[in-house]
Amino acid sequence: MVIRIDKKIWAFIAAGIVVAFVLGIIIGNVTAPGGDGKRLGETSSQRESKEIKSLDPRPTNQRDLESVDKFQNKELIQQTLESVSSEKLRDFLKELSKEPHIAASARDEELTSWIRSQWKEFGLDVSLSTYDFLLSYPNQTNPNKIHLLDANGSVEWTSRHKEEVLRQEDVHPDFIHAFNAYTPNADVMGELVFVNYGRVEDLQELEKLGVDLRGKIAISKYGKIFRGNRVKNCEDKGAIGVIMFSDPADVAVQGTDPEDVYPYTFFLPESGIQRGSTFIGSGDPLSPGWTSLKGAYRMSADDVEGLPKIPAQPIGYGDAKRLLTVMGGEPAPQNWQGKIANVTYRLGGSMDGNHEGWKVRLVVNNYMEDKESSNVIGVIKGEEEPDRYVLLSNHRDAWGYGAIDPSSGTTSLMEVARVLGALTKKGWKPRRTLVFASWAAEESGLEGSYEWVYDKIHKIMSRAVSVINVDICVKGSILRPSASPIIKDVFLEAIKTVKDPDNQSRTYYEFYKEYIKQDENPDETVEDKVTGLGSGSDHAGFIFYAGVPAMYFDFSVDKHKYPGFGSYPAYHTGFETFYLVDKIIDPGFKYHRTCSQLSTHMMLHLGEASVLPFTTQHLLYELEKALDNMVKNNVTKTLEANGAMSAYNLMTQKLQEFKSASIEWSRRRDNAVKDGVIKDPLKLRMFNDQIMLLERVFLLPTGLPGRPDTRHALFSPSKFNSYGSSAFPGISDLLHEVDKLGMEDKKSRFEEIKKHLSDLMIVFHQAKNWLSNFDEL
């Protein structure tokens, strides 16, 4: 159909183009208010003069378009970092963790209002984004239990459903009972099988040892992988239920005597029980892939693939001891043995000779409920590029008091908002818009952040610069940074600027450089320590679905002093209290201050630098390292043996072309900066957008094979461990247990692999084109 437009309409269109062009100049142009580029205290007459200059009708090359890179104002940056207050951080954490606040509870809603009012007081523009969530809760009047029954069916022992009272101040009537969210209401009975951590390799080892999990209840140590993957792995092998416990080898390495654990140290007492979700998915379970606005279509829970079909229940290692001591079977492999005193961990499958005919009964009374909850969004509008967003985020909900997860991170979020809000009250405005986000219902499956990403997807994919996500700020004393490779340098610059909390005469970078010399691999550099991103927190929707570069970090337990830690001992237990943080983990809140300074520095860097500080060098390094690993791990031999090597070679050829294009683009941008590209706001915007949006090119429209909500083709979590990071994840997913398939299924699987290699080839081809000259299609 041909559409004809009359001359009047063409005139309106032409006028619109002119207005849009002028607005673009206004947005992109920055003129120097003073010789040093300071923005604080800029007078209204100075701003008016700048606006008049921006509207100067002379051609661009005749104007004074000298742009101010406000991030170069190092005095202002240092003053801002120094204004971060340990006292304020302590006050924030005390308020945030004084009561338990599971998602959508009354206290969670109180904190929503409190954060909103605080941010308004700080000078932020604040709004709420409200969605529907399917949430899971334990029955507080009928707690989940594990019973040990003798041969006559009599109950000989029953598990605890909450922690023992070790400090009276830790008791609260609303503290939830121990449960694994989303596992179904069920009552099952059978023998136990010990599955170590319930990883894929653990279950493969069980098969080799001749132990069958079908019809049995799995008992597993917590750790190594996401608990939802553990339940799914056991479910797939025929288990009828799962029991999980934190082993002293992981959470009480100095011993389990009262003086060796909380409240005297940060280690976990025997009654500590880790709560947590088992939903394998992201966002509201009933609206996968679309936002759960009120009135939007919602599926039946029976149709959701990521919800477990077997019950599971967490217990403390004190209760686990009672179960492990009645198990029969051969002793488990030596590297599976834990540290519960006077216990030999056995494979099970039957009870020992003294307990023949005994059974374990697992009773779970969880329920699911549709609830409404809100994200709190605070904004400091950018002056030159208000349509470019730099985000700092953390979630609000907790399984208990949440003094570490998430409230240490919320504390930092509040302090960064306070510090930067105070700057705006003095007249400062960032170049780009700064966004602060307090997400709802993260613990249940990253629900608040994913629904917001789905809701704002078009703005996010076209305008978001980066997201800095700090779920936990402090659980120890050693930085654990991770980032999208393209923005690794932003992290490194912050580490090189912020001071070591224990020695203010040196930077954290200088401390960290010395610290890692004691690691198992002393040849690693600080740069090597900025690792790839896993999932498990609110950056996931941004990077893995929307392609927005992300950073995630915390201060973790010192592995030189306490090797083997995956998280922290009190994780998701009733002992994760303000007392634990204030008196044991971070007295004086100096690490909270350093954590907040790092976030502040990175927000200023990304929000103020005229030329976005993104580079492709780390990205290329990680891709080539992944190819080397495929050779070392015989992946290429497997591909060659199954007719997929041609597709692999085409993919690597396009990767090399992308590499060449990346190097050329970097050279072109560097030369443009030397030649003064920042004096031309349109060219500056074009260079910035090319590198800012590059990550979006790596997205597969329909997602990774079998994972539509994970679209990043190059760097995404492993399918079998949501907490892990993986380069070329689709390849490893498709090769998983491929040798166990029958001939026809194996042939079909390698056709999928060839298709995915073709998708990767196309992605690199498109990425090369994306970095071509502006006027090239």
N, C-alpha and C positions, 0 to 999 in steps of 0.2 A: 504494500500500500504506500502511495506517495503522499506525503503531507506537504501542503503548500502554506507558506507563511507570508503574510502581507508585509508591506514596507514599514508600517507602524510597529509591528512586533519586532521586526529586525532592528528598528531604532532603539527599542527598549533593551534588547539583548546587547547591542553594542554599548549602550550606556552602562549596563550591568557589568560588562567586562572591564570598562574603564574604572568603575567604582571598586571592583574586586582587586584590580591591579594596584590602585592607590592604597587600599586597605592593606594589601600585602606588604607594600613599602613601609607603612606605618608600623605594622606588626614586627617586621624583620629588622627595622632600622634602630640602631642604638647610637646616640651621640654622647660624647664625653661631657659630663657636667663639671669636671675639674681635671686638673693635670694628673691626679693619681687614680682617677676612675671611681672614687668613693660615691656611694649612693645615699648614705645616711645624711639626713638633714638637708636634702635637696629642696630648694625653695620653690614656691609656686611659679615665680617668674622664670626660674631656670627651666622648669618643666614646660611652661608656655613657650619659651624660646625654642626648646627642643622640638615641640610639636609644630611650630611654625616652620622650622628648618625641614622637618619631615615632609611637610606639604609643599615644599619649594617646587615650583613647576619646571625648573630647569632640568635638562637631561641628567640621568644618574651620574655620568662621568664628570659632570661639572659641579657636583655638590660635594660638600665636606661630609663624607659618609664614614668618618673614622669611628669604628665600632669599639665599644668598651667590653673587654672580657673581664667581668667583675670577679671571676675566680682568681685573677692575678693579684687582687688586693689581699696580699698575704696577712697584712696587719689585721684586717677585718676578719679573715678566716680564723686567725689565732685567737682574737678576742672572743669570737663566737664559741670556739671550742673551750676556752677557759671559763665561760659562763655556765657550762654544764655543772649542775650541783649534786653532789652526793647526798646532801641533806634532803633535797627535793625528791630524789630517787627513792630514798628510804621512806619518806612520807607517802609517796604514791603506792609503793608496794604494800605498806601497812594497810592502806585502805582497800586495795584491790584483793588482798588475800585474807581479809578478816573473816570471811564466811565462804562456805562452798558455793560454787556457781556453775552447776552443770547447765548445758545449753537450754535456753528458753525457760529456765527456772525463774522464780520471783527475784532472786538476788541477781541473776544475769540481766534481767530487765532493769533493775535498779542501777547496775553498772553502766548499762546503755545510756541511761539518762544522765548519770554522773559524768561520763566521758564527754557526752554532748555538751553539757553546761560548762565543763572545764575548757574545752576547746573554744567555745564562744568567748569565754573570758580571756583566753590567750590571744584572741583576735582573728581566729579562723572563721571562714564561712562553713557552716555545718549543716548536713542533711542526713536523713536516714534512708536506707534502701531496704525495704521489707519484703520478705519472701516466705513461702510455705515450705516446711521441712518435715520429712518423715524421720522422727527421732525414736530412739530406743531407751527404755528405762528398766531398772529392776523393780520388782514388786516389794515395796518397803514393808508390807505387812506379812509377806510370805517369801522369805529370802531363799535364794538358791542354795542347795546343799549337795554334798557328796557323802554318801553313807557307805560304810563297810559292813556287809552282811555275812553272818556265819552260814554254815551248811544248812542250818534250819531256817534261815531267812530272818534271824533276829539281828537287830542293829547293834553292832559292837563298837561303832565309832561314827562320829559326825563332824564334818568340817566346820570351821568358823566362817562367818560371812562378813566380818569386819575386823579391823585391827584391835589389838589390845590397847587399853588406855595406859600410856606411859607418861603422859603429861596431862593433867586435868584440863589445861588450857586448850588442848587439841580436840576436845569433845564438842560436837555440835549436833543438835537433834536432826538437822536436815542433811547430814553427811550420808551420801548414798552407799548402799551395800555393794559388796564386790560383785561385779558381773562383766561379761564380755558382750558389749552392745551388738544388737541385731542377731545374735544366735537365738534360735527359736525356742519357744515354750515346749519342753519335752521332758520325758521321764524314761531313761534307758538304763539297762543293766548288763554287765558282762565282765570279762577279765581285762586286765590292763596290758598294754604293750608300750614299752619305753621307746620313744622315737628321737631321742636326743633333742635337737632344736626343731625338728619337723621340716627341715629343708628338703629340697628335691634329692640332694645327694645322700641325706640321711635315710630317706625312704628307699632309695636305690640300694644302699648298704644293707638295710634290713632284708630286702629281697634276696640278696646274695647270701645272707646268713640263714635264710630259710624261714624267716618269721613272717607270718601272714597277719595283716592288719584287719582283714575282713571280719566284721561282727564284733570287733574289740573296741575298747575305749583307749585312745592314745593318751599317754601322759608325757608331757614335753617340758623342757626347760624354755623359759622366755629368752629372747635375744636373737641376734643374727639376722632375722627377717621380720617383716611385718606380720603381726599375729593373724590377720585375715588370710594371708598366704599360707600360714601354717595350718589353719583350719581347713582351707580348701585342699591343700596337699593331702591331708589325712582323709578328708571326705572322698577324694578321688581314689584312694587306695582301699576304700570300703569300711573305714572306721565309723562307728555309730555315735561317737562323742569324743571330745578333747578336754583334757585337764592341763592347765599351764601353771607353772610356778617359777619364781625367780630363785636361781640356785646361788648358794653362798659363794661359789667360785666366781660369780659375776657381781654379787651385790654385798658381800661381807668378807672381803679378802683378808682382813686382819683378825678374823675370828668372829664367833657368834655369841660370845659372852656378853652380858648386859653392858659392861663398860666399853665394849668394842663397837657398839652400834648406837643408833639414835636413842636417846637425845644427847649422847656424849660425843658421837662422831656422825659423819654423814652416811654411814653404812646402814643397811636395812636390817631391822629385827626380824625374827622368825615369823611374826604375824603380818608382816607387810604384804599387801596384795595389789598387784598391778591391774587396774581397770583399763578398758580400752575397746575401741570399735573393731569389728571384724568384717565390715562392709568393704568389698573390693570394688571400688568405684569412686567417683568424684561427683560432688554436687548432690542435690536432693535425689534419692534413689528412684522416686516416682516420676521424675521429669528428666530423664537422661538426654543431654544434648540440647535442651531448651530451658529457658528460665522459668522458674516456678512462681510467676506472678499470681496474685489471687485470681482465681477463675480459670487459670490455664489448665489444660488437660493433664490428668495424672493417671498413671498406670496402676494396675493392681500389684500389690507387693508380691503376689505369687508369680508374676511374670518378670521380676527383676533378677537378672543373672548373677549379680555380684553379692546377693545376700546368701549367707550360709544355710545349708539344709540340715545340719546336725548341731546339737547343742554343745556349748563349751562353757567352762567355768574356770576362773583363776583362783589360786589359793596361795598361801604363804609357804615358805619352805619348811616350817614347823609341821604343817599338816601334810605336806608332800612326804615327809619322812615316814609318817604312819603308813602311807600307801606303798611306798617303795620297799618297806621292810617285809611286806607279805607277798611280794611278787616272786614268782619262780622263773624258770628259764635259765639260759646261760648268762654268765656275766657279760655286760655290754663291753664293747671295745674300750681299751684303756683311755683313748682320747675322748670318749663319751662320759667317763666317770666324773661326777661332780664332787662337791665338798660338803655334803651333808654328813655330819659326824657319825661314824660307826655304821655307815650304810654302803653296801656294795650294790651299785646300780645294775640291775638285771634286765634282760630283754623282755621277759614276761611271756604272755600268751597263755599262762596258767599261774596258779598260786603255788607257793612253796609247800613243802611236805607238811608243815605244821598248820597249814590253812587250806587244805584241800576242800573243794566245794564252796569256798567263800566267793562272793561276788562284790563288785562295786556298782553302786546305784548312783546315777547322776541325775539330779532333778533341777531343772531350770524353769523359772517362772517369769521370764522377761516379757515385756509387752512393747508394742510400737504405737506411736500416736502422732497424728498430724499436728504440728505446732507452728506458730508464726514467730519470727524473730527478725532482728534488723542489724544490718551493718551500719556503723557510724562512719561517715565520710567527712573529713575536714579538708579545706582547700585554702591555700595562699595563692592567689592569682598571679600569674606571670605578667610582666610588663611588656616585654618585647615579643615573646612567643607564648601567649596565653593558651594556644591550642596545642601545646606540647606538654605532656604530663610526666612528672617524675614521682613515683609512688614509694611510700614507706608504709609497711603494713605489719600487722600482728593480729592474732585472734584473741577473743575475750573469754570464751567458755572454758571450763576446766572440769576434770573428773572429781575434784575435791576443792581444797583451798587453792591449789594451783600456784603456789608461791614461786615455783620455777617455771613450770609449763602451764599457762603461758605468761603468768603475771610479771615475771622478771622482764620479759619482752614488752609487755604492755607498759610497764614502768618506764622503759626506755623510750617507747613511742610517745608517751605523755611528756617526757622531759624534752625530747627533740622538738615536739610541737610547741612547748612553752618557750624554749630558747629562740626558735625561729619566729614564733609569734611576737615575742618581745622586740625583735628586730623590725618587724613591720610597723610596730607602734612608734618607732623612731624615724619612719619614713622610708625604710628599705623595701624594695620589691625585687623578687628574683626575676631573672630573665624568662624562665619557663615556669609553668604552674606546678606547685608542689602539692601533692595529694597525700593525706594521712588516712589510713583505713584501719578500723577495728572490726574484724570479721566475726560473724556469728557462726556457731555450730561447726567449727573446724574439726573438733575431736570426733565427730560422727562421720566424717568423710569429706572434709574441705568444703562443706556445703555453702557457707556464706560467700566465700570468695569465688567459687565456680559459678554460682547463680549470678553474681555481679558481672563476671566475665561474659557469661552467655547474654546477659541483659545489655551490656555496653559493648558488645563485641566489635561493632563497626567503628566506634570511637577509639577503642583500645588498639585495634589492629592498625589504624591509620595515624594515631596521635601519641600513643604511649611510648616514652623513651626507654624506661626501665622500671623494674620494681625491685626494691630492697626489702626483703622479708626477714624479720627477726622474730621467730617463734619463741625461742628461749634466748634470753640475753646471757645469763650466767648460771652455769651448773658446775663450774670449776674455774681454773685459772689459766688455761691455755687456749688460744684462739684456734678455732676450726672453721676456716673460710671455704666457701664454694661459690662458683659463679659461672655464668655462661662465658665461654672462652673469649667472646668478642668484647666483653667489658672487664676482663681480668685486671687490666691496668688501673681501673678506677679503684679497685680494692687495694692494689699494691701502693698506689699513691697515698691512700688513707693510712695504711700501715706505716708508711715512711714518714708520716706527719705527726700522727698521734703518739703521745708519750707512753712509755712503759709504766703501768700503774705502780710498780714497785721501785722504780728508779727514774725519776723525772728528768734526769740528765741525759737520757738516751731515748730514742724512738722505740716503738714496739717492734719495728722491723729489725733494728739492731739486736734487741733481745731475742727475737724469734730465730734470727740467723744463727745465733750461738746455741739456742736450745735444740734445734734440729740436728746439730752435729752429733748429738747423743742418740739419735734415732737408729733403728736397725739399718736404715739406708742413709748414711751420713752424707752421701753425694747429692742428695736432694737439696733443692734450693727453696727459698720462701715462695718463689713463683710456682714451684711444683706442688706446694701445699695448698694452693688455691685450686681445689679439685672440682670435678664436674658435679652437677646437681642431681640429687635423687628427688623423689616425690615426698609424700608424708607431711607436707605443709603447704601454706597458701600461695607460694610462688608457682605451684604446679600448673594451675589453670592458665597463668599468664605465659609461661615459657612453653609448656608442652601442648597447649591447645591454641593459644593466640600468637605464639611466636615472639613474645616480648622478652628481651634479655633480662635475666634475673640474677640476684645475689642473695645468698643465705649464709648466715654465720651465727656462731655462739662461742662462748668461752666454756670449754669442756674440761672434764677431769684430766689431770696430769697423768699421761700414760707412762711417763718415766717412773713416777712414784707408784702408780697403780696400773700395771699393764692389763690389757684385755677388756677394758671397759667399752661397751657399745653406747651406753647412755649414762644415766646416773642412778644410784641405788634406790632413791625414794620415788622414782618415776611413777606417776599416776597412783600413788598410794596415799593413805591417810597421814603419812609422816612428812608430806611435802608442804611444810608450814613456813610462816613468816619467821618463826624462831630458827628453823633450820638455816635459812638464808642469812638472817641478821646476826646470828651468834656463831655459826659454824662455817658456812660456805663463803660469805663475802662481808665480814665485819667492816664497817666503814664504807661499804658500797663503792670501793675504788674500781672494781672490775665492771660494775654497772656503769660507772662514769666513763670508763674507757670504751665500753660497748656503745654507749650513747654518743660519744665523740666520733667514733668511726661512722656511725649512721649519719651524724650531722655533716661530717666532712664529705661523705659520698653524695648526700643530698645537695650540698652546695656545689660540688664539682659538676654533677649532672645537670643541676638547675641553673648554673651560672656560666659555665664555659661556653664561649661563642661557638667554637668548633667542638662538636661532640667528641669526647675522649674514647671513641671506639676504634679498635684495630682488628685486623684479620690475622695477624701473625700467630696468636695462640690458637685460634680456630683451625688454621692449617696444620699446626703442630699436632693437635689432638686427633685430627682426621688421619694424618699419616701414621701416627702412633697406633691407631686402631687397625690400620691396614697391616702394619708390622705384626701386631698381635694375631691377626688372622693367619698369617703365615706360620708364626711360632706355634699356634694352637692347632695347626693342621686343618683349619677351616678351608683353605684354598684347595688342599688335597681332596677333601670331601666333595667340594663343588666340582672339581675336575672329574672325579670318579663318577659323578652323577649327571654329567652333561650340562653343568651350569657355569663352566669357566668362561665361555664366550661372553655371557651376559656380565660376569664379574669384570672381565677385561674392558668391556665397553664402559662400564661404570667408572673404573679407575682412570680410564683415558679422559673422560669428562671431568673427573676430579682434578686431574693435572691441568686441564684447560681453565678450570675455575681458579686454580692456584695462580696460574699466570695472570689471569684477569685481576685477581686480588692484589697481586704485587704491583701491577700496572696502575690500578686504581689508587693504591696507597701513594705511589710516586706522584700521580697526578694531583692528589689532594695536598700532599706536602708542598709541591711546587706552587699550587694555588694559594696556600696560606702564606708562603714567602712573598708571593707577588701581591698580597693584600686582598685576597678574596673576601675577607670579613668586611671590607669596605663596600661590598656589593651584597645587600641582604638577600637578593634572589639567588645568586650563585652560592652563597653560604647555605641557604635553605636547601638547595638542590644537593649539595655535597652531604649535608647532615642527614637528609632524608634517605639518601642512597644507603648509608651505613646503618642508620637507625632501623630501616625496614628490611634489611638483608635477611634477618632471621626469619621473617615471614615467608620468604621464598622456600625455606626448608620444610614447610608444612605440607603434608599430604591431605588433600581435601576430605577423603574418607577415612583418614587415620591409618595407623599401623595395622597390619593384618590382624583382624579379630579385636582391635582396640580403637573404636571410632572416637573415643574421648582423648586419645593420645595421638597427636598429629605431627609431632616433630620427628622428622625422619632420621636426623643425624644424632641427636643426643636426647634420650628419654630414659625413664626408669625401666628396669627389667620387668618383664611380665610376671616373673616368678618371685620378685622381691621389690615391692613398691618403694622401699627405702633406698634401693641401690641406684647407681647411675650406670648407663651403658651407652657406648658409641655404636652406631649402626644397630639399634635394638631389634629392628625387624628381622635381621639376618639371624641373630642369636635366638630369637623367639621361634622362628620357623625351623631351626636346626635342633631344637630341644627334643631329645629322645627320638630323633628321626630313624635311628637304626633299629628301633623296636617295632617299626611299622611293617606291615605286610607289603608284598611287592607292589601291588596296585596303589595302596595308600602312600607308599614311599614315592612312587613315580608322580603321583598327584601333588605331594608336598613339594617336590623339587620344581614342578611347574609353578607353584606359588612363589618359590624362591626366585626363579628366573623372572617372574613378573615383578617382584619387589626390587630386584637388582635393576630392572628396567626403569622402575619408578625413581630409584636413586640416580640413575644416569640422567633422566630428564630433569630432576631437581638441580643437579650440578650444571647442566646445560642452561637452565633458566637463571641460575645464580650468576653464571658468567655474563649472560646478557644483561642482567640487572645492573652489573657494575660497569657496563659500557658507557661511552660518552652520552651526555644528557640527550642529545638530539638523534641518537641511534635507536631504532626500533628493534 
